[in-house]
Amino acid sequence: MSAYKITAIPTKHPEILKFDSNGLVSPHKNFEFQSIQEAEESPLAQQLFMLPFVKAVYLSSHFIGIHKSDIVGWEDVQDELIQVLEDYLNSGAPVVSQQDPISQAYTLYIETTPNPEVLKFAANKNITAQTVEYKNEAQAERSPLALKLFSLSYVQEVFIDQNYVSITKTRAQDWESVKNEVKQLILDFLSSGTPAVLPVEKNSAQTQDPISLQIISIIDEYIKPAVAGDGGNILFESYDPESKVVSVLLQGACSGCPSSTFTLKNGIESMLQNMMPGKVNEVIATNA
């Protein structure tokens, strides 16, 4: 398994920075600690509070949020915090030492999507911190869960997001006769404790562009939650500062439907143009 890598991402609050992880941090619950006394159940948060500028710590499935005091600037401490977090996570030490969340059983809910060939299997707990899509078994070498699913002859594509799996079947197979088999396979896999997706290193170059970061933030906050309800995802690909063109990739149940592509493209384009005046001329949406 690849080492944990941390990427710093700005937020709307100038004193709060998100330290995004390529692997799960707190996979079953979110935490907020305002002091070292409150952080009794989190060895990681306690270590962070030993730094004099740390005012609050937030733990989520895929990031650590840190609220600093104004006595220092992020440029002075950001690199130090990245190193502290990477060293801690790669040491294998527990992030939260409370009751064992693995003992809590997974539950799956089957949901239909606008695409009749795609079903969404939503879990009551987080599955992964990453968003991945595989068009075939050869692409899924870093996802033990996807490899299991591709062992079923009728599984054509697999899309895995934070707490759900969307599966595209072959047209020759009807869902009624196989959906329970798929559900049980996923439940058995999750109960085994094996990671659904192995961590990979992120391309940190993208995070250096402030306009790209702003676009990603808008997509994450306003667009992804809506499309996730239908088993899909919007993945930011690039921003061209000269042409002011944004390229996004449609994944999961959003992919493959011409009307869906057109509607989403126009919706994303309109939102970005309204929220970032003069910075976006066009959005190009392609199917994965």
HUJO-V60167 format. One record per backbone hydrogen bond with DSSP energy under -0.5 kcal/mol. NH is the residue of the N-H (numbers start at 0). CO is the residue of the C=O. If there is no record, write none. Layout:
# HUJO-V60167
NH,CO
NH,CO
This chain:
# HUJO-V60167
1,198
6,19
8,17
10,15
13,11
15,12
16,65
17,8
18,63
19,6
19,17
20,61
21,4
24,60
25,59
28,25
30,58
32,56
38,34
39,36
40,37
41,38
42,40
43,94
45,41
46,42
47,43
48,44
49,45
49,46
50,47
53,50
54,52
54,66
55,66
56,32
57,64
58,30
59,62
63,18
64,57
65,16
66,55
67,14
67,65
68,52
71,68
75,72
76,72
76,73
77,73
80,76
81,77
82,78
83,79
84,80
85,81
86,82
87,83
88,84
89,85
90,86
90,87
91,87
91,88
92,87
96,40
97,95
100,98
102,99
103,100
108,121
110,108
110,119
112,117
115,113
117,114
118,166
119,110
120,164
121,108
121,119
122,162
123,106
125,26
126,161
127,161
131,129
131,159
133,157
138,135
139,136
140,137
142,139
144,195
145,195
146,142
147,143
148,144
149,145
150,146
150,147
151,148
152,150
154,151
155,153
155,167
156,167
157,133
158,165
159,131
160,163
163,160
164,120
165,158
166,118
167,156
168,116
168,166
169,153
172,169
176,173
177,174
178,174
181,177
182,178
183,179
184,180
185,181
186,182
187,183
188,184
189,185
190,186
191,187
191,188
192,189
193,188
195,126
197,141
199,21
203,201
205,202
206,203
207,204
208,205
209,207
212,208
213,209
214,210
215,211
216,212
217,213
218,214
219,215
220,216
221,217
222,217
222,218
223,218
225,222
226,222
227,223
228,224
229,226
230,227
231,226
232,250
234,232
234,248
235,233
236,246
237,246
239,244
240,238
243,239
244,239
245,281
246,237
247,283
248,234
249,285
250,232
252,230
253,250
254,251
256,253
257,255
260,256
261,257
262,258
263,259
264,260
265,261
266,262
267,263
268,264
269,265
270,266
271,267
272,268
273,269
274,270
275,271
278,275
279,275
280,243
281,243
283,245
284,282
285,247
285,283
287,249
